[in-house]
């Protein structure tokens, strides 16, 4: 104890000095920048700027007053974004907090957020241990009698000015080393502010959708008379990646029913145009694509096109409404049902996707409508995977886990594969119901919105919606089933689908394919993007980056490990070397 007492006295003395707090706060504020120096691919001078410019700003702010705890608390939003950034790096290994990540915060329901946060204990604990003590020390800095003296403050303000000037020089040097370097994209937290501004603008545009699309018309009509009963289903999958589907060569029995489904067409090389649900699903439901995404703010969805053509339309979702374009488009249907809307407290449940069958059956049995178009938005394989199926459907074992991490990969994959089997059963049941309809030309088209990372390689990446995607997030399953009556009505459609099944394509084909399948004639339909048309054409594939700009696959930042997967699976990839700066 005698030896311990001098240490405690020294510690108490140290934390009675505002200079101690000054340097601690400066270090804490620079932690995200330090990590980004190691995770981000940018010129050396850009990494220097990443430390020098923000470091100079924090030095000046902390020295602006006599108690550094006050500016620290004023910088509370920066600390929050710093925590967000560190959790993001834990999940994806690199990239700044992007526009889509910010929008995901406001379009993700509380259940999904809690499911994820509950499994990210190490990352959450890390940011808590970093920032909470700093904030506590900030309060202590405000309360103790000591103050920063004027000599210390002036000295550090001068140092900050010099460091800032050097930092500006490194920014200019970074632009010389890499002409694509930009402060608003590469300098943290400037890039956070820029992305936050873009996120707010997009949210406001989405909120004005009813007004900006009010006068839009497809001027659509049906190519076929009412004497032909037609029923078409679009099933939108969630977080299903092609790699884990038995139909795509996966050695496990994840599609035990669909592999025996006669007449099923499997599209082998379909990529999503966005790895976030709030963008990928609207691309399927509208004429918007990575190449012309801005039309989403002024045009209506495929539900309106089918409605104008005389179809009764329905939209059933097993996800919560979140005021995104998915909600806007779903509301255009004659019948709109969000199964989880309004559930609170003890009602807060996660029904399995099979509950969607109930709504479909009622419409299929109603023969009053000769033409019917139904969209089903499933919960599919969204994390938490073990919550997407019942205990009796835990085919692959063990499939329980308390946290995520590479050590739990086997259990995570088992649970994920079980969720794929649940989707397999749903699709098989839907096809069975369509097949049983008498004298009805029908079809079902399924495609997932995006894929998922699951600690697949040495990068140890997990989940989706990362600013820079991977092969695992891009390659998605897509299957088509057409009834014998439809084949008799239009045999060239199946022939074209089978001929096109191995060609490279992206999710912007969904909209045009469904219009073509349903015989909906409109000037917005493009048969060169319809997989059931002999006019289908292979175009260069684009991905919608975080700033809503189209980028070819070789420009979105895919790494050699991703390109290797494209080659191993025989998927089309542009010739040449993948570029880092694909987010532009």
Phi and psi in degrees as a GROMACS rama.xvg file:
@    title "Ramachandran Plot"
@    xaxis  label "Phi"
@    yaxis  label "Psi"
@TYPE xy
-62.3663  -38.9128  UNK-2
-73.7101  -29.1777  UNK-3
-76.2136  -32.6769  UNK-4
-61.545  -45.4687  UNK-5
-60.0468  -34.8458  UNK-6
-64.9111  -45.0754  UNK-7
-66.7563  -36.8347  UNK-8
-66.0171  -38.6533  UNK-9
-66.7775  -38.8743  UNK-10
-65.8702  -41.7848  UNK-11
-63.6561  -39.9477  UNK-12
-64.7514  -40.9858  UNK-13
-61.976  -41.8667  UNK-14
-88.8202  15.3145  UNK-15
-104.324  4.70868  UNK-16
-112.688  120.876  UNK-17
-61.8262  -24.1943  UNK-18
-63.7912  -34.1825  UNK-19
-60.9124  -46.7592  UNK-20
-63.9127  -38.4745  UNK-21
-55.7218  -51.4959  UNK-22
-72.4131  -33.0167  UNK-23
-64.9018  -47.134  UNK-24
-63.5171  -39.7112  UNK-25
-61.5779  -42.9457  UNK-26
-64.1203  -43.9032  UNK-27
-62.9191  -42.4734  UNK-28
-63.5714  -26.9278  UNK-29
-91.8475  -2.106  UNK-30
-58.8026  -48.8633  UNK-31
-58.2136  -40.7392  UNK-32
-61.9354  -40.0511  UNK-33
-62.9708  -45.014  UNK-34
-63.1666  -42.2084  UNK-35
-65.3241  -26.4162  UNK-36
-60.6458  -31.4569  UNK-37
-91.9099  -27.5526  UNK-38
-93.5877  -26.6604  UNK-39
-95.9438  140.942  UNK-40
-90.3088  105.989  UNK-41
-153.753  164.645  UNK-42
-61.07  155.603  UNK-43
-56.0932  -42.2219  UNK-44
-68.0937  -27.8001  UNK-45
-66.2064  -36.864  UNK-46
-69.3871  -35.6121  UNK-47
-63.9501  -42.2532  UNK-48
-63.7083  -32.0709  UNK-49
-61.4507  -27.7478  UNK-50
-97.6306  -41.0197  UNK-51
-71.8159  -48.5007  UNK-52
-67.8459  -53.024  UNK-53
-63.9193  -37.1446  UNK-54
-58.5563  -43.153  UNK-55
-64.1901  -40.0231  UNK-56
-64.0445  -43.9172  UNK-57
-67.1546  -39.0553  UNK-58
-58.5968  -44.8425  UNK-59
-67.3765  -42.9728  UNK-60
-65.252  -42.7453  UNK-61
-68.3579  -25.8199  UNK-62
-93.534  -0.218724  UNK-63
-68.9904  -29.1439  UNK-64
-121.957  -179.942  UNK-65
-89.7587  -12.5322  UNK-66
-124.298  101.554  UNK-67
-62.5417  -16.5125  UNK-68
-63.6978  -29.5758  UNK-69
-67.0827  -52.219  UNK-70
-63.6013  -30.185  UNK-71
-60.9674  -46.8555  UNK-72
-68.4017  -30.3886  UNK-73
-65.4188  -26.5655  UNK-74
-90.557  18.43  UNK-75
-53.047  -43.6026  UNK-76
-58.0293  -35.5662  UNK-77
-65.1708  -38.7546  UNK-78
-64.8239  -39.9562  UNK-79
-62.2529  -46.6842  UNK-80
-67.3993  -30.9495  UNK-81
-63.1236  -42.8674  UNK-82
-62.9973  -43.4407  UNK-83
-58.6762  -44.1334  UNK-84
-62.1377  -43.3191  UNK-85
-67.0584  -38.3945  UNK-86
-64.6342  -40.4133  UNK-87
-60.2906  -43.3307  UNK-88
-64.4402  -35.1847  UNK-89
-62.8931  -39.2763  UNK-90
-75.6148  -49.0791  UNK-91
-107.9  -14.4984  UNK-92
86.2489  -16.8004  UNK-93
-166.286  177.243  UNK-94
87.6047  145.836  UNK-95
-81.9405  168.864  UNK-96
-63.9611  117.419  UNK-97
-97.9643  171.881  UNK-98
-58.2211  -47.0394  UNK-99
-64.5696  -33.0785  UNK-100
-64.665  -41.2225  UNK-101
-65.2716  -40.9709  UNK-102
-69.4358  -31.6168  UNK-103
-61.9605  -31.6529  UNK-104
-61.5064  -40.5867  UNK-105
-90.4973  -10.7914  UNK-106
-109.573  6.06553  UNK-107
-102.962  130.327  UNK-108
-74.8991  163.171  UNK-109
-61.8823  -35.0295  UNK-110
-60.8851  -47.2354  UNK-111
-61.0483  -43.2252  UNK-112
-62.6972  -43.4643  UNK-113
-67.8648  -36.4777  UNK-114
-59.3254  -42.0156  UNK-115
-74.4672  -49.5813  UNK-116
-61.0187  -33.7665  UNK-117
-65.7902  -19.0734  UNK-118
-104.822  4.47485  UNK-119
-111.913  40.873  UNK-120
-54.8457  -45.8293  UNK-121
-60.5046  -43.8369  UNK-122
-67.5118  -43.6922  UNK-123
-63.2345  -43.8327  UNK-124
-61.5357  -38.6231  UNK-125
-62.693  -47.71  UNK-126
-71.1386  -32.0908  UNK-127
-64.4341  -45.0888  UNK-128
-67.0266  -24.2704  UNK-129
-83.3189  -49.4259  UNK-130
-93.0993  -34.2982  UNK-131
-64.1145  -48.0126  UNK-132
-59.4055  -35.9155  UNK-133
-63.0607  -40.9458  UNK-134
-68.5015  -36.3273  UNK-135
-63.7494  -43.7508  UNK-136
-64.5632  -30.727  UNK-137
-61.9413  -41.1385  UNK-138
-65.0093  -41.3425  UNK-139
-62.3584  -39.5393  UNK-140
-61.4206  -35.832  UNK-141
-72.2628  -30.971  UNK-142
-90.7868  -27.114  UNK-143
-72.5495  154.723  UNK-144
-72.4686  -23.461  UNK-145
-64.7616  151.424  UNK-146
-135.57  151.588  UNK-147
-66.8273  129.117  UNK-148
-78.2262  161.925  UNK-149
-65.34  -31.1243  UNK-150
-65.0955  -46.372  UNK-151
-61.4772  -44.2692  UNK-152
-65.1441  -47.3361  UNK-153
-61.9062  -42.1551  UNK-154
-59.4224  -44.5502  UNK-155
-77.3219  -26.6404  UNK-156
-66.8078  -39.0646  UNK-157
-66.0439  -43.6117  UNK-158
-58.9511  -42.3855  UNK-159
-62.0876  -39.8297  UNK-160
-63.4535  -43.2411  UNK-161
-65.2993  -46.5571  UNK-162
-62.6336  -39.5356  UNK-163
-63.3333  -41.7008  UNK-164
-63.0759  -43.1037  UNK-165
-62.9164  -40.4383  UNK-166
-60.8086  -41.3147  UNK-167
-61.6939  -37.9093  UNK-168
-62.7927  -39.5032  UNK-169
-68.6479  -30.7366  UNK-170
-64.8063  -44.7535  UNK-171
-63.121  -38.4886  UNK-172
-66.3208  -37.2357  UNK-173
-63.8558  -38.9943  UNK-174
-63.2149  -34.1062  UNK-175
-70.2259  -40.2494  UNK-176
-69.8666  -37.2243  UNK-177
-141.475  104.985  UNK-178
-60.1565  -17.6753  UNK-179
-87.034  -3.0186  UNK-180
-66.7188  133.449  UNK-181
-139.718  138.552  UNK-182
-58.2398  -43.9285  UNK-183
-67.6205  -14.5406  UNK-184
-109.646  -26.8459  UNK-185
-119.157  -9.93382  UNK-186
-105.983  110.76  UNK-187
-84.5336  133.167  UNK-188
-98.5177  16.6147  UNK-189
-58.1847  -41.6898  UNK-190
-65.0264  -31.5524  UNK-191
-65.0516  -44.1671  UNK-192
-61.7731  -42.0906  UNK-193
-63.9182  -45.155  UNK-194
-67.2436  -34.2186  UNK-195
-64.4165  -40.9342  UNK-196
-60.5156  -46.0597  UNK-197
-63.4334  -39.0501  UNK-198
-63.2267  -42.4459  UNK-199
-63.7716  -42.0785  UNK-200
-62.8674  -42.8263  UNK-201
-65.7766  -40.7842  UNK-202
-62.471  -41.7499  UNK-203
-65.2929  -39.2286  UNK-204
-62.7463  -41.1433  UNK-205
-64.0606  -40.73  UNK-206
-65.1319  -26.3791  UNK-207
-91.9118  8.65375  UNK-208
-58.0928  -42.972  UNK-209
-57.017  -36.8578  UNK-210
-76.6864  -45.0721  UNK-211
-74.4527  -17.7835  UNK-212
-110.178  4.05131  UNK-213
-55.0596  -43.4171  UNK-214
-92.8186  7.34537  UNK-215
-74.3422  140.269  UNK-216
-137.564  141.486  UNK-217
-84.2157  -20.7225  UNK-218
53.1494  46.872  UNK-219
-90.6351  151.548  UNK-220
-147.497  159.271  UNK-221
-86.1453  138.345  UNK-222
-80.4642  -10.9165  UNK-223
-122.214  147.269  UNK-224
-71.9356  163.533  UNK-225
-66.8249  -15.5611  UNK-226
-64.4974  -19.2386  UNK-227
-96.7287  113.627  UNK-228
-78.3915  131.213  UNK-229
-130.834  137.168  UNK-230
-136.821  126.293  UNK-231
-130.159  136.474  UNK-232
-120.18  129.701  UNK-233
-107.967  121.086  UNK-234
-110.193  116.895  UNK-235
-96.2059  116.315  UNK-236
-79.2938  167.179  UNK-237
-130.313  115.902  UNK-238
61.6942  28.2992  UNK-239
-93.0795  127.244  UNK-240
-107.584  144.364  UNK-241
-61.9583  -31.4837  UNK-242
-57.5524  -28.1315  UNK-243
-102.208  16.475  UNK-244
-101.114  129.838  UNK-245
-57.8401  -33.9766  UNK-246
-61.6868  -20.1036  UNK-247
-104.807  16.6013  UNK-248
98.7578  3.02262  UNK-249
-64.4848  131.263  UNK-250
-70.0558  -16.2642  UNK-251
-86.7821  156.29  UNK-252
-85.2462  72.7596  UNK-253
-92.8133  -12.4522  UNK-254
-127.084  57.4437  UNK-255
-63.0074  -22.9454  UNK-256
-94.0036  -46.7251  UNK-257
-65.5087  -28.9466  UNK-258
-63.788  -20.2812  UNK-259
-104.65  5.84589  UNK-260
-79.162  115.656  UNK-261
-70.8327  134.241  UNK-262
84.4574  8.60555  UNK-263
-77.2301  133.38  UNK-264
-105.715  125.892  UNK-265
-109.098  123.454  UNK-266
-92.3819  113.805  UNK-267
-80.3532  -25.5117  UNK-268
-129.757  56.9547  UNK-269
-103.951  130.461  UNK-270
-116.606  145.545  UNK-271
-73.4645  152.614  UNK-272
-94.789  -1.12865  UNK-273
-159.692  144.607  UNK-274
-102.341  15.3641  UNK-275
-121.232  133.844  UNK-276
-57.0988  -39.3762  UNK-277
-67.1144  -10.8679  UNK-278
-112.961  -37.694  UNK-279
-68.0109  -40.8966  UNK-280
-68.3971  -46.416  UNK-281
-57.9971  -31.0998  UNK-282
-63.5097  -38.156  UNK-283
-67.5241  -33.7721  UNK-284
-92.5377  1.91808  UNK-285
-145.315  177.319  UNK-286
-79.4251  -3.30967  UNK-287
-69.3989  147.786  UNK-288
-149.147  178.504  UNK-289
-58.8328  -33.0978  UNK-290
-75.5579  -24.0874  UNK-291
-144.917  47.3878  UNK-292
-62.4114  -26.0537  UNK-293
-63.0344  -20.1338  UNK-294
-67.8425  -13.5778  UNK-295
-62.8754  -23.6721  UNK-296
-82.0099  -12.9163  UNK-297
-123.471  -15.661  UNK-298
-107.936  154.239  UNK-299
-90.924  -177.848  UNK-300
-98.6994  178.327  UNK-301
-62.8962  -25.5679  UNK-302
-63.0207  -39.8787  UNK-303
-68.1976  -38.0854  UNK-304
-61.4178  -46.3044  UNK-305
-66.7774  -36.988  UNK-306
-63.5909  -43.8504  UNK-307
-61.3178  -30.0462  UNK-308
-83.8989  5.46822  UNK-309
97.6923  7.90191  UNK-310
-86.3906  144.577  UNK-311
-79.7253  134.581  UNK-312
-119.227  148.388  UNK-313
-144.48  145.23  UNK-314
-131.648  116.536  UNK-315
-117.637  128.258  UNK-316
-126.028  135.29  UNK-317
-97.6112  20.5212  UNK-318
-119.518  162.308  UNK-319
-77.6574  144.476  UNK-320
-64.4012  141.417  UNK-321
-138.498  17.3253  UNK-322
65.2219  24.9784  UNK-323
-94.8102  -177.145  UNK-324
-64.289  -23.117  UNK-325
-61.2196  -42.5077  UNK-326
-65.1141  -45.9847  UNK-327
-58.8229  -45.898  UNK-328
-68.6946  -42.3348  UNK-329
-59.1688  -35.5897  UNK-330
-67.9965  -13.6386  UNK-331
-76.1122  -14.592  UNK-332
-74.6369  158.852  UNK-333
-64.3866  -38.1033  UNK-334
-123.671  122.096  UNK-335
-126.515  123.195  UNK-336
-135.282  117.972  UNK-337
-102.565  109.059  UNK-338
-62.101  -26.4162  UNK-339
-100.739  3.03251  UNK-340
-66.6924  130.869  UNK-341
84.3346  -6.86123  UNK-342
-73.6054  127.926  UNK-343
-137.669  164.659  UNK-344
55.7163  -126.679  UNK-345
-68.3268  -17.3249  UNK-346
-78.8793  -8.42494  UNK-347
-67.4747  94.7791  UNK-348
-129.735  165.624  UNK-349
-118.603  83.934  UNK-350
-62.387  145.829  UNK-351
-75.315  158.899  UNK-352
-62.2749  -20.2078  UNK-353
-62.0926  -19.7465  UNK-354
-64.1748  -20.9338  UNK-355
-63.3948  -24.2971  UNK-356
-61.6965  -31.7781  UNK-357
-62.0197  -46.4279  UNK-358
-66.2651  -37.1242  UNK-359
-65.7767  -43.9535  UNK-360
-59.0625  -42.0205  UNK-361
-60.9035  -39.5091  UNK-362
-73.2871  -38.942  UNK-363
-64.5265  -33.2549  UNK-364
-80.353  -10.6985  UNK-365
-90.0107  99.476  UNK-366
-84.0218  2.00991  UNK-367
-63.3356  -32.6891  UNK-368
-93.6333  121.775  UNK-369
-80.5076  -20.6642  UNK-370
-131.061  131.929  UNK-371
-141.163  131.637  UNK-372
-129.507  124.65  UNK-373
-126.369  134.705  UNK-374
-113.162  128.864  UNK-375
-115.947  122.292  UNK-376
-106.051  107.758  UNK-377
-87.784  170.202  UNK-378
-98.2543  -14.5611  UNK-379
46.0136  -113.801  UNK-380
-118.8  28.6033  UNK-381
-66.2269  139.639  UNK-382
-61.2868  136.187  UNK-383
-88.1891  113.854  UNK-384
-56.1532  -38.8218  UNK-385
-70.0325  -7.90787  UNK-386
-94.7727  3.90767  UNK-387
-99.1722  5.44239  UNK-388
-156.558  161.274  UNK-389
-80.4695  165.417  UNK-390
-59.1647  -33.4672  UNK-391
-69.2189  -14.8011  UNK-392
-102.297  12.7901  UNK-393
-79.584  72.7743  UNK-394
-68.7153  -43.9434  UNK-395
-93.3913  128.424  UNK-396
-129.033  151.773  UNK-397
-76.7078  148.53  UNK-398
-132.16  20.9513  UNK-399
-110.236  147.842  UNK-400
-158.058  151.757  UNK-401
-104.17  -22.736  UNK-402
-147.188  164.707  UNK-403
-99.6606  157.029  UNK-404
158.264  161.72  UNK-405
-60.382  -31.8284  UNK-406
-63.324  -24.1146  UNK-407
-101.032  13.6142  UNK-408
-58.6119  -42.1477  UNK-409
-58.4132  -43.5902  UNK-410
-68.7964  -40.0432  UNK-411
-61.7375  -44.3929  UNK-412
-66.6653  -39.2556  UNK-413
-59.7372  -46.081  UNK-414
-65.0256  -41.6207  UNK-415
-61.4261  -45.6346  UNK-416
-64.4118  -34.3656  UNK-417
-62.5331  -37.4635  UNK-418
-67.5426  -33.1788  UNK-419
-65.331  -40.2947  UNK-420
-61.2894  -35.0909  UNK-421
-65.3916  -41.6672  UNK-422
-63.5489  -39.7311  UNK-423
-57.0102  -46.0766  UNK-424
-66.2753  -41.0612  UNK-425
-60.035  -47.5749  UNK-426
-63.7336  -40.8776  UNK-427
-63.2195  -41.7961  UNK-428
-65.4753  -39.5507  UNK-429
-64.7922  -42.6522  UNK-430
-62.7154  -40.6422  UNK-431
-60.0478  -39.4997  UNK-432
-70.28  -37.4097  UNK-433
-66.6617  -40.7873  UNK-434
-62.3453  -31.6984  UNK-435
-78.978  -9.89254  UNK-436
-71.4403  124.782  UNK-437
-76.1348  140.038  UNK-438
50.619  45.3796  UNK-439
-130.722  126.385  UNK-440
-83.504  119.757  UNK-441
-139.003  163.846  UNK-442
-159.051  152.822  UNK-443
-130.098  130.919  UNK-444
-122.661  125.739  UNK-445
-118.785  137.859  UNK-446
-151.828  142.355  UNK-447
-82.8666  155.487  UNK-448
-75.2027  -35.1356  UNK-449
-169.403  175.619  UNK-450
-101.111  -148.44  UNK-451
-159.414  143.503  UNK-452
-93.169  138.062  UNK-453
-141.534  61.1571  UNK-454
51.6902  49.0953  UNK-455
-81.5619  -22.2015  UNK-456
-148.714  -168.047  UNK-457
-67.1251  -10.7889  UNK-458
-74.1865  -19.5179  UNK-459
55.7629  44.6675  UNK-460
-88.71  149.474  UNK-461
-140.326  146.412  UNK-462
73.4559  -155.865  UNK-463
-141.724  -169.127  UNK-464
66.1216  24.53  UNK-465
-74.3997  150.263  UNK-466
-57.1103  -35.2809  UNK-467
-115.173  117.921  UNK-468
-77.2304  178.083  UNK-469
-126.183  171.475  UNK-470
-53.4394  -41.1672  UNK-471
-65.8057  -27.0492  UNK-472
-85.8113  -21.2212  UNK-473
-89.749  -43.8436  UNK-474
-82.1926  116.237  UNK-475
-124.733  156.149  UNK-476
-79.8483  147.628  UNK-477
-151.054  125.163  UNK-478
-132.685  152.72  UNK-479
-130.94  134.51  UNK-480
-127.254  133.762  UNK-481
-124.41  137.512  UNK-482
-73.2307  158.623  UNK-483
-57.0888  -35.6453  UNK-484
-64.7869  -37.6063  UNK-485
-67.6185  -40.2187  UNK-486
-59.8062  -38.4106  UNK-487
-69.807  -35.1319  UNK-488
-70.8723  -39.205  UNK-489
-148.252  75.7402  UNK-490
-63.1418  -25.8562  UNK-491
-67.9827  -20.5524  UNK-492
-66.8505  -46.8035  UNK-493
-65.6556  -41.2127  UNK-494
-58.8669  -43.478  UNK-495
-67.1195  -42.681  UNK-496
-60.1248  -44.8856  UNK-497
-66.499  -38.2156  UNK-498
-67.3439  -30.7273  UNK-499
-93.7453  -4.13996  UNK-500
-62.6435  -25.6167  UNK-501
-100.685  1.96694  UNK-502
-82.7105  150.031  UNK-503
-70.6379  136.67  UNK-504
-156.585  171.546  UNK-505
-131.524  173.236  UNK-506
-67.0906  -8.87539  UNK-507
-69.0647  -8.10343  UNK-508
-76.5903  -19.141  UNK-509
-60.34  -50.5314  UNK-510
-55.2771  -51.4631  UNK-511
-71.8788  -34.6807  UNK-512
-63.6126  -43.8554  UNK-513
-66.3822  -40.9646  UNK-514
-60.9488  -41.643  UNK-515
-66.2611  -45.74  UNK-516
-55.9078  -46.4592  UNK-517
-81.7033  0.2862  UNK-518
65.426  32.866  UNK-519
-91.9744  112.903  UNK-520
-94.7788  125.317  UNK-521
-158.113  153.606  UNK-522
-66.7907  -12.1252  UNK-523
-90.6363  -4.53867  UNK-524
-85.4838  133.489  UNK-525
-125.024  103.23  UNK-526
-68.5809  -15.1265  UNK-527
-72.137  -9.1046  UNK-528
-111.774  12.7119  UNK-529
-101.684  122.967  UNK-530
-75.6423  -10.027  UNK-531
-100.184  15.6309  UNK-532
-114.716  138.195  UNK-533
-66.0932  -10.2821  UNK-534
-89.5221  2.49579  UNK-535
-55.8422  136.993  UNK-536
-127.211  139.388  UNK-537
-84.4654  121.905  UNK-538
-113.134  160.332  UNK-539
-57.024  135.218  UNK-540
-86.0381  139.812  UNK-541
-124.105  153.111  UNK-542
-120.864  140.004  UNK-543
-86.4364  109.249  UNK-544
-77.6637  -178.769  UNK-545
-62.6568  -26.1232  UNK-546
-99.3935  22.0537  UNK-547
59.7816  38.686  UNK-548
-115.839  141.058  UNK-549
-76.1512  135.008  UNK-550
-132.426  137.923  UNK-551
-69.3447  161.316  UNK-552
-59.4452  -30.2926  UNK-553
-81.4927  3.68654  UNK-554
-119.031  3.00436  UNK-555
-96.5709  3.17173  UNK-556
93.0677  16.3405  UNK-557
-61.7249  142.765  UNK-558
-94.1673  165.985  UNK-559
-53.4466  -34.3939  UNK-560
-62.4985  -36.446  UNK-561
-70.8456  -44.7215  UNK-562
-64.3577  -33.7561  UNK-563
-61.1301  -39.3281  UNK-564
-66.263  -40.0448  UNK-565
-56.9221  -46.2952  UNK-566
-66.7071  -41.7803  UNK-567
-62.2432  -34.8935  UNK-568
-95.9506  1.99548  UNK-569
71.6263  29.3298  UNK-570
-90.3071  149.9  UNK-571
-73.4372  135.146  UNK-572
-143.803  137.931  UNK-573
-57.6922  143.012  UNK-574
-67.5636  147.952  UNK-575
112.638  -173.3  UNK-576
-99.2094  136.98  UNK-577
-63.741  141.679  UNK-578
-100.775  147.135  UNK-579
-74.0239  -42.4868  UNK-580
-86.1246  43.5583  UNK-581
-74.2764  -5.7448  UNK-582
-80.5927  -4.96066  UNK-583
